[in-house]
Amino acid sequence: MNAVYASQLAFFAVHAPFDRMEMAHLLWMIARLKLGYYAQGEVIVAPEQGVVERFLVIKQGLVQGEQSVAHASDADTWLELTAGECFPLGALLAHRPVASLYRSVMDTFCYELPLADFHALLGLSAPFRDFCTRRIANLLEHSKQVIQAQYTQSSAEQQSLTSPLSSIICRAPVTCTPDTSVRDVLARMHELRVGSMIAVDEQGRPLGILTLPDVLERIALPQIDIDQAVIGIMTTQLTFLSPQALAYEAALTMAKLGFRHVLVVENERLVGLVSEKDLFALQRVGLRQIGSSIRHAKTCQEFQQSAADIRRMAHNMMAQGVTAEQLTQFISTFNDQLAARIVELEYAASGVSDSPFAGRLCWMALGSEGRFEQTLSTDQDNALIFTVPEGMTANNVREWILPVARRINETLALCGFPLCRGNVMASNPEWCLSLDEWKRKFSDWIVNGTPLALLHASIFFDFRSVQGAHDLAEGLRGWLMKVAVENARFLHQMAENALVIRPPLGLVRDFVVGKEHKLDLKLSGITPFVDAARIFSLATGITQTSTIQRLRASAASLKIHPSEIEAWVDAFMFIQVLRMRHHDEGQAQGLGDDELDNLIDPESLHELDRRILKEAFRQARKLQARLALEYHL
């Protein structure tokens, strides 16, 4: 009996969630397990068998789930399960029959736990319960720990970027009244050895802030009268965050605006101050320094250095366990700043800033940058939108701006953003259009577009303003939402296109692989989520461009349960993490920006990552099944 227990313990020790369970609970489970044998082709569980009565874990063999797409929207889609995987969790938790038919592909042995014992184990073991109720989220948490261990041994010592600001505030903020003299404020800052002073009113509402850099710029160099009221030299345009905001939001604000401090305000009252130093996890990342370097850059060499700093920042953040959603937002935000600064300087150098259409131009990001989803390997997808000054034509504007746009595209290419192979760039006259021309372009796609034309045009629906007249992009977005939601044929064609690319789950092996036994994580992994989320947003009038925001914001209108949305989000983020790890490893091996790809060999992945990737592809199939149901495809 001891030998049997030892063998079973060794098996469960390498499979989630059993590897996290307490020994007493694991032994309790093992004592109640039975071993079932199923010959090749034998049905293990089927819908007609009624309410499921046992929890199964595959010990050896292969199990295939079979289900018609027509019923795939509210249950498991087709799947393939191997040793260590368990089923059918959804049916067990809901106390219902299975939706899929589970059949052994080869001679298969399964550990089986009776229904009553399964529910008892849910009450005994928190890791087991968490896994069963949040399967993919639980696996992702486990995988994140593996990733952090691969990147750094010290990540556990660093402050998490997902911590709320309330947990980071070290002490009460040092404040003064707005009438306090500059002299007294400086004396108190020196006495308390603090780097900032905040003026508040009688209700504790912040009115202004003075920091050490301000002392040099606003007091020492101008040699002002230091007996005047301090509010006169303070920064009074303040940025607030709530105590519930996360550290990464404060870091992102500092990076965007070049601040060293963020005020924490609740019910209009100042409750704390978070500095860059307080964000201990960011000390090795240098977010403010990157943002500052970009804002002051003037040469191509400086831009190239900033681009390299962004990549180093991404590596450090992966070591800290920063989520894919947060990391891609940081990368996209800094890339936005880089592009905006290059545009700004090129406009000034070429005379655009003094032209008749100054202030009438908007540089737009498309594709992954437009969705805030850039990784370390991304080419350029951008466009220009403008209004035509009186006395000029759209062609007159293009004659002036296209050479400037070409130089901007070339500079971005030198910074590690290769020119778009499909020429979807602002320097292409086809994508340098007036507001009216863009409306006609989108109208033609929506009203008259063929499926092929819409397939090529899909990334244009992800446009977002980066530099210039932001109101032009916002106006175009508002107009587009009204037009798209009223055209059912257009949305139906978009849905048909979205179902062409299927997640690469195999019939015999775990995955369908292409050349060199590799998967394309972008085409086959990310694209199904991006395409479905775009259609949902257009159908429901959602103006956000991020895939995750689109999914979450459209859930209520489409009557999709939040847990289903979060499973899709988790799956999408995991594939993003794999892509970024692959790109980071490629750069470490010395590959150039134009040599990085999205192709991975699934056999090279950690066993846990292969399992989660398979689950992520299953979630993509569920999402596509929901899309097919919505548009009767």
C-alpha positions in Angstrom: 0.0 0.0 0.0 2.9 2.4 0.8 4.4 1.7 -2.6 1.1 2.5 -4.3 0.7 5.7 -2.3 4.3 6.7 -3.1 3.7 6.2 -6.8 0.5 8.2 -6.8 2.1 11.0 -4.8 4.9 11.2 -7.3 2.4 11.5 -10.1 0.3 14.2 -8.5 3.4 16.2 -7.4 4.1 17.3 -10.9 0.6 18.4 -11.9 -1.5 21.4 -11.0 -3.3 21.9 -8.7 -2.2 18.9 -6.8 1.4 20.1 -6.5 0.1 23.0 -4.3 -2.2 21.0 -2.0 -1.3 20.2 1.6 0.0 16.7 2.0 -2.9 15.8 4.4 -5.5 16.8 1.8 -3.7 15.0 -1.0 -3.5 11.8 1.0 -7.2 12.2 1.8 -7.9 12.4 -1.9 -5.7 9.5 -2.8 -7.3 7.2 -0.3 -10.7 7.7 -2.0 -9.5 7.3 -5.6 -10.4 4.4 -7.9 -8.6 3.6 -11.1 -10.7 3.2 -14.2 -9.6 1.7 -17.5 -11.0 2.8 -20.9 -10.2 1.0 -24.2 -9.4 2.9 -27.3 -12.6 4.5 -28.7 -14.6 3.9 -25.5 -16.9 6.7 -24.2 -15.9 7.8 -20.7 -18.6 10.5 -20.0 -21.5 11.5 -22.3 -24.4 14.0 -22.0 -27.0 11.2 -22.1 -25.5 9.6 -18.9 -27.1 12.4 -16.9 -25.6 14.4 -14.0 -21.9 13.7 -13.7 -21.0 11.5 -10.7 -17.2 11.5 -10.7 -14.1 13.7 -11.0 -11.5 12.2 -13.4 -7.7 12.8 -13.6 -6.0 11.2 -16.6 -3.1 8.9 -15.3 -2.1 7.6 -18.7 -3.5 7.9 -22.3 -5.4 10.5 -24.2 -9.0 11.8 -24.0 -10.8 13.7 -26.7 -13.9 15.9 -26.2 -16.4 15.9 -29.0 -19.1 18.6 -29.4 -21.0 20.3 -32.2 -20.2 24.0 -32.7 -23.9 24.8 -32.4 -23.9 24.2 -28.7 -20.3 25.4 -28.0 -21.3 28.9 -26.7 -22.4 27.8 -23.3 -20.0 24.9 -22.5 -16.7 23.4 -23.3 -15.7 23.4 -27.0 -13.7 20.6 -28.5 -10.6 19.7 -26.5 -7.9 17.1 -26.1 -6.7 16.1 -22.6 -3.5 14.3 -21.7 -1.9 12.9 -18.5 -2.3 15.0 -15.5 -5.4 16.9 -16.8 -8.8 16.6 -15.1 -12.4 16.8 -16.3 -15.3 17.6 -16.4 -15.1 20.5 -14.0 -17.9 22.7 -15.4 -20.4 19.9 -15.2 -19.3 18.8 -11.7 -19.5 22.4 -10.3 -22.9 23.0 -11.9 -24.2 19.5 -11.0 -25.3 18.9 -14.6 -24.6 16.5 -17.4 -21.6 17.2 -19.6 -22.0 19.2 -22.8 -19.2 17.3 -24.5 -18.8 13.6 -25.1 -15.4 12.4 -23.7 -13.9 9.5 -25.5 -10.5 7.7 -25.1 -8.3 8.1 -28.1 -6.1 5.2 -27.0 -6.0 2.8 -24.0 -6.5 5.2 -21.1 -6.4 5.0 -17.3 -8.1 7.6 -15.1 -8.1 8.2 -11.4 -11.7 8.7 -10.4 -13.1 10.5 -7.3 -16.8 10.2 -6.4 -18.9 13.3 -6.6 -19.5 13.6 -2.8 -15.7 13.3 -2.2 -15.1 15.9 -4.9 -17.3 18.5 -3.1 -15.7 17.6 0.2 -12.3 18.2 -1.2 -13.4 21.6 -2.5 -14.2 22.5 1.1 -10.9 21.0 2.5 -8.3 22.4 0.0 -8.2 26.1 -1.0 -5.7 25.5 -3.8 -8.0 22.7 -5.2 -11.1 24.9 -4.9 -9.3 27.9 -6.5 -8.1 25.7 -9.4 -11.6 24.2 -10.1 -13.4 27.5 -10.0 -10.8 29.7 -11.7 -9.0 27.1 -13.8 -7.1 29.3 -16.3 -6.5 32.1 -13.8 -5.0 29.7 -11.3 -2.7 28.1 -13.9 -1.6 31.6 -15.0 -0.7 32.5 -11.4 1.4 29.3 -11.2 3.0 30.1 -14.6 3.8 33.6 -13.6 5.9 32.3 -10.7 7.8 30.1 -13.0 8.5 33.1 -15.3 9.7 35.3 -12.5 12.1 32.5 -11.3 13.5 32.4 -14.8 14.1 36.1 -15.0 15.3 37.0 -11.5 15.9 35.5 -8.1 15.2 38.7 -6.3 11.8 39.5 -7.7 10.0 38.5 -4.5 11.9 41.3 -2.7 10.5 44.0 -4.9 7.4 46.0 -4.4 4.6 44.7 -6.7 3.3 47.0 -9.3 -0.2 45.6 -8.6 -0.2 46.9 -5.0 -2.7 49.7 -4.2 -1.3 53.1 -3.4 -2.7 52.9 0.1 -0.2 50.1 0.9 2.7 52.1 -0.5 2.1 55.5 1.4 4.9 55.6 4.0 3.8 58.5 6.1 1.3 61.4 6.2 2.1 64.1 3.6 3.9 67.3 4.8 1.6 70.2 4.2 1.4 74.0 4.7 -1.2 76.7 4.1 -1.1 78.6 0.8 -0.1 81.8 2.6 3.0 80.3 4.2 6.1 82.1 3.1 8.7 80.5 0.8 11.3 81.0 3.5 9.3 79.0 6.1 8.5 76.3 3.6 12.2 75.8 2.7 13.2 75.8 6.4 10.6 73.1 7.2 11.6 71.0 4.2 15.2 71.2 5.3 14.3 70.3 8.9 12.2 67.3 8.0 14.4 66.3 5.1 11.6 65.9 2.6 11.6 66.6 -1.1 8.2 68.2 -1.4 5.7 70.4 0.3 2.0 70.5 -0.5 -0.3 73.5 0.2 -3.8 72.5 1.3 -6.9 74.5 2.2 -8.8 74.3 5.5 -10.7 71.2 4.3 -7.4 69.4 3.4 -7.9 69.8 -0.4 -4.5 70.1 -2.2 -3.9 73.4 -3.9 -0.2 73.2 -5.0 3.1 71.4 -4.7 6.7 72.5 -4.4 9.5 70.0 -5.0 13.3 70.2 -4.7 13.8 70.7 -8.5 11.5 73.7 -8.3 13.7 75.2 -5.6 16.5 75.6 -8.2 14.4 76.6 -11.1 11.9 78.9 -9.4 13.7 80.2 -6.4 17.5 80.1 -6.5 18.1 81.0 -10.2 15.4 83.8 -10.4 16.5 85.0 -6.9 12.9 85.7 -5.9 11.7 87.3 -2.7 11.4 84.3 -0.3 9.1 86.1 2.0 6.2 85.9 -0.5 3.4 83.3 -0.2 4.5 80.0 -1.5 1.4 79.3 -3.5 2.6 81.9 -6.0 5.5 79.6 -7.1 3.9 76.2 -6.7 2.7 73.9 -9.4 -1.1 74.3 -9.1 -2.1 72.0 -12.0 -2.2 68.8 -10.0 -2.7 65.2 -10.9 -4.6 63.0 -8.4 -5.1 59.3 -7.9 -7.2 57.5 -5.4 -5.8 55.2 -2.6 -7.3 52.3 -4.5 -5.4 53.0 -7.7 -2.5 50.6 -8.3 1.2 51.3 -8.2 1.5 50.7 -12.0 -1.0 53.5 -12.6 1.1 55.9 -10.5 4.2 54.8 -12.4 2.4 55.3 -15.7 1.3 58.8 -14.7 4.9 59.7 -13.7 6.2 58.3 -16.9 3.7 60.2 -19.0 4.0 63.6 -17.3 7.6 63.5 -16.0 6.6 63.9 -12.4 8.5 62.5 -9.4 5.4 62.5 -7.2 1.7 61.6 -7.4 -0.9 63.0 -4.9 -3.2 60.5 -3.4 -6.7 62.0 -2.8 -9.9 60.6 -1.4 -13.1 62.6 -1.2 -11.2 65.6 -2.4 -9.0 65.4 0.7 -5.2 64.8 0.5 -4.4 61.5 2.2 -0.9 60.8 0.9 2.0 61.3 -1.5 3.7 58.6 -3.5 7.1 59.4 -4.9 9.2 57.5 -7.4 11.4 56.2 -4.6 8.3 54.9 -2.8 7.7 52.6 -5.8 10.5 50.4 -4.8 9.9 48.0 -7.7 10.5 50.8 -10.1 13.9 51.8 -8.9 15.5 49.4 -11.3 13.2 50.3 -14.2 13.7 54.1 -14.3 10.3 55.0 -15.8 10.6 58.7 -15.2 14.1 58.8 -16.6 12.9 57.1 -19.8 10.0 59.5 -20.2 12.3 62.5 -19.4 14.9 61.3 -21.9 12.3 61.0 -24.6 10.8 64.5 -24.0 14.3 66.1 -24.2 15.7 64.0 -27.1 16.7 65.9 -30.2 18.9 63.5 -32.2 18.3 60.1 -33.7 21.0 58.6 -31.4 19.1 59.8 -28.4 15.9 58.3 -29.7 17.7 55.0 -30.3 18.9 55.0 -26.7 15.4 55.6 -25.4 14.1 52.7 -27.5 16.8 50.5 -26.0 15.8 51.7 -22.5 12.2 50.8 -23.2 13.3 47.2 -24.0 15.4 47.0 -20.8 12.4 48.3 -18.8 10.2 45.5 -20.3 12.7 42.9 -19.3 12.9 44.2 -15.7 9.1 44.4 -15.5 8.8 40.8 -16.6 11.1 39.8 -13.8 8.8 41.6 -11.4 5.8 39.6 -12.6 4.0 42.6 -14.2 1.0 41.4 -16.1 0.9 41.4 -19.9 -1.9 44.0 -19.9 0.1 46.5 -17.8 3.4 45.8 -19.6 2.0 46.3 -23.0 0.4 49.5 -21.8 3.8 50.8 -20.6 5.6 49.8 -23.8 2.9 51.4 -26.0 2.8 54.5 -23.8 6.6 55.1 -24.2 6.5 54.2 -27.9 3.7 56.8 -28.2 5.9 59.4 -26.5 8.8 58.4 -28.8 6.7 58.8 -31.9 5.1 62.0 -30.7 8.6 63.6 -30.0 9.9 62.5 -33.4 6.8 64.0 -35.1 7.1 67.2 -33.1 10.8 67.8 -34.1 10.2 66.9 -37.7 7.3 69.3 -38.0 9.4 72.0 -36.5 12.4 71.3 -38.7 10.3 71.1 -41.9 8.2 74.2 -41.3 5.0 72.3 -40.8 4.6 74.0 -37.4 4.3 77.4 -39.1 2.3 76.2 -42.1 -1.4 77.0 -42.9 -2.4 73.6 -41.5 -0.5 73.8 -38.3 -2.7 72.4 -35.6 -4.9 70.7 -38.2 -2.9 67.4 -38.3 -3.2 64.3 -36.2 -0.7 61.4 -36.2 -2.6 58.2 -35.5 -1.4 54.7 -34.4 -3.1 51.7 -35.9 -2.9 47.9 -35.1 -1.2 46.8 -31.9 -0.1 50.3 -30.9 -3.6 51.6 -31.5 -4.8 48.9 -29.1 -2.0 49.5 -26.5 -0.8 46.0 -27.1 2.7 46.4 -28.5 5.3 43.9 -27.6 9.1 44.0 -28.2 8.7 43.1 -31.8 6.4 45.4 -33.8 6.6 47.1 -37.1 5.0 50.5 -38.0 1.2 50.9 -38.5 0.4 54.6 -38.6 -1.7 57.2 -40.5 -2.4 60.9 -40.7 -5.7 62.7 -40.5 -6.1 66.4 -41.2 -8.6 69.2 -42.0 -8.0 71.2 -45.1 -7.3 75.0 -44.6 -9.4 77.5 -46.6 -8.0 78.0 -50.0 -6.2 74.7 -50.1 -7.1 71.2 -51.3 -6.4 67.8 -49.6 -3.8 67.2 -52.3 -2.1 70.5 -51.5 -1.7 69.3 -47.9 -0.4 65.9 -49.0 2.2 67.4 -51.2 3.6 69.2 -48.2 3.2 66.6 -45.5 4.1 63.3 -47.3 7.9 63.9 -47.5 7.8 64.9 -43.8 5.9 61.7 -42.9 8.4 59.7 -44.8 11.3 61.1 -42.7 9.3 60.3 -39.6 8.7 56.7 -40.7 12.4 56.3 -41.5 13.5 57.7 -38.1 11.1 55.3 -36.4 12.6 52.5 -38.4 16.1 53.4 -37.1 14.7 53.2 -33.6 13.7 49.6 -33.9 10.2 49.9 -35.5 10.7 48.3 -39.0 8.8 49.9 -41.9 5.5 48.2 -42.5 5.8 45.6 -45.3 2.2 46.3 -46.4 3.0 50.1 -46.5 0.4 50.9 -43.9 2.1 54.1 -42.9 1.4 57.9 -42.9 3.9 58.4 -45.7 1.6 56.4 -48.0 -0.8 58.9 -49.7 -3.6 56.3 -49.3 -3.3 56.6 -45.5 -2.7 60.4 -45.3 -6.2 61.7 -45.7 -8.5 64.5 -44.6 -11.3 63.9 -42.1 -13.8 63.8 -44.9 -11.7 61.4 -47.0 -11.4 59.1 -44.0 -15.1 59.1 -43.5 -15.6 58.2 -47.2 -13.0 55.4 -46.9 -14.7 53.9 -43.8 -18.1 54.3 -45.4 -16.9 52.4 -48.5 -15.5 49.6 -46.4 -18.7 49.4 -44.3 -21.3 49.7 -47.0 -19.5 48.2 -50.1 -16.5 46.3 -48.7 -15.9 42.7 -49.8 -14.8 40.2 -47.2 -11.2 40.4 -48.5 -11.2 44.2 -48.4 -12.4 44.1 -44.8 -9.8 41.6 -43.9 -7.1 44.0 -45.0 -8.8 47.0 -43.5 -9.5 45.5 -40.0 -6.5 47.2 -38.3 -7.7 50.6 -39.4 -10.6 50.2 -37.0 -8.1 50.3 -34.1 -6.9 53.8 -34.8 -5.9 56.1 -31.9 -4.5 59.6 -31.7 -0.8 59.9 -30.8 0.2 63.5 -31.6 -1.5 66.7 -32.8 -5.2 67.5 -33.1 -6.6 64.7 -31.0 -10.2 66.0 -31.6 -9.9 64.8 -35.2 -9.4 61.2 -34.2 -12.1 61.4 -31.5 -14.5 62.9 -34.0 -13.8 60.2 -36.5 -14.3 57.5 -33.8 -17.6 59.0 -32.8 -18.9 59.1 -36.3 -17.6 55.6 -37.0 -19.4 54.1 -34.0 -22.8 55.4 -35.3 -22.3 54.2 -38.8 -20.9 50.7 -38.0 -23.6 49.7 -35.5 -26.3 50.4 -38.1 -24.8 48.1 -40.7 -25.6 44.4 -40.0 -24.1 43.2 -43.3 -20.7 44.8 -42.5 -20.6 43.2 -39.0 -21.6 39.8 -40.4 -18.8 40.0 -42.9 -16.3 41.0 -40.2 -17.5 38.0 -38.2 -17.0 35.6 -41.1 -13.5 36.9 -41.6 -12.8 36.4 -37.8 -13.7 32.8 -38.0 -11.3 31.9 -40.8 -8.3 31.7 -38.5 -8.8 28.8 -36.0 -6.8 28.2 -32.9 -4.2 25.4 -33.7 -5.5 22.6 -31.6 -4.6 19.2 -33.0 -6.5 15.9 -33.5 -3.6 13.6 -32.7 -1.1 15.9 -30.9 -1.7 18.9 -28.7 -1.2 21.5 -31.4 -1.3 21.9 -35.2 2.2 23.2 -36.0 3.5 24.7 -39.2 6.9 24.8 -40.8 9.8 23.7 -38.5 7.2 22.4 -36.0 6.3 25.8 -34.8 3.1 27.8 -33.8 2.5 31.4 -34.9 1.4 33.0 -31.6 0.4 36.2 -33.3 -1.7 34.9 -36.2 -3.2 31.8 -34.5 -3.1 32.9 -30.9 -3.7 36.7 -30.6 -5.7 37.3 -33.7 -8.9 35.4 -32.8 -9.2 37.4 -29.6 -8.4 40.8 -31.3 -10.8 40.2 -34.2 -13.7 39.1 -31.9 -13.2 42.0 -29.5 -13.1 44.5 -32.4 -16.5 43.2 -33.7 -18.1 43.3 -30.3 -17.0 46.9 -29.8 -18.3 48.0 -33.2 -21.6 46.2 -32.6 -22.1 47.8 -29.1 -20.7 51.3 -29.8 -17.6 50.8 -27.5 -15.0 53.5 -28.2 -12.1 51.8 -26.5 -9.4 50.3 -28.7 -7.7 47.8 -26.3 -8.8 44.2 -26.8 -9.2 43.6 -23.0 -11.2 46.8 -22.6 -13.4 46.0 -25.6 -14.2 42.6 -24.2 -15.0 43.8 -20.7 -17.0 46.9 -21.9 -19.2 45.0 -24.3 -20.0 42.1 -21.9 -23.2 43.7 -20.5 -24.7 44.6 -23.8 -24.0 41.1 -25.2 -25.2 39.4 -22.0 -21.9 37.5 -21.5 -21.1 36.5 -18.0 -18.1 38.3 -16.4 -16.4 35.0 -15.6 -16.5 34.0 -19.3 -15.0 37.3 -20.2 -12.2 37.0 -17.6 -11.3 33.5 -18.9 -10.9 35.0 -22.4 -8.8 37.9 -21.0 -6.6 35.5 -19.0 -6.0 33.4 -22.1 -5.2 36.4 -24.3 -2.8 37.8 -21.7 -1.0 34.5 -21.4 -0.3 34.3 -25.1 0.9 37.9 -24.9 3.3 36.9 -22.1 4.7 34.0 -24.3 5.2 36.4 -27.2 7.1 38.9 -25.0 9.3 36.2 -23.5 10.1 34.8 -27.0 11.0 38.3 -28.2 13.1 39.0 -25.1 15.0 35.8 -25.5 15.6 36.6 -29.2 17.1 40.0 -28.3 19.3 38.3 -25.7 20.6 36.0 -28.4 21.5 39.1 -30.5 18.6 39.0 -33.0 17.8 42.3 -34.7 14.4 44.0 -34.6 13.5 42.8 -38.0 14.6 39.2 -37.2 12.3 38.7 -34.2 9.2 36.6 -34.9 6.2 35.1 -33.2 7.0 31.4 -34.0 7.6 29.0 -31.1 8.1 25.3 -30.9 5.6 24.1 -28.3 8.0 21.3 -27.3 10.4 23.9 -26.1 7.9 25.2 -23.5 7.7 24.3 -19.9 5.1 21.5 -19.3 2.9 23.9 -17.4 3.1 26.5 -20.2 2.1 24.0 -22.8 -0.9 23.1 -20.7 -2.0 26.7 -20.3 -1.4 27.4 -24.0 -3.7 24.6 -24.9 -6.3 26.0 -22.4 -5.8 29.5 -23.9 -6.5 28.1 -27.4 -9.6 26.4 -26.1 -10.8 29.8 -24.7 -10.2 31.3 -28.2 -12.4 28.5 -29.6 -15.1 29.4 -27.0 -14.9 33.1 -28.0 -15.2 32.2 -31.7 -18.1 29.9 -30.9 -19.8 32.9 -29.2 -19.1 35.0 -32.2 -20.6 32.4 -34.5 -23.7 32.2 -32.4 -24.1 36.0 -32.3 -24.0 36.2 -36.1 -25.6 32.8 -37.0 -22.5 31.5 -38.7 
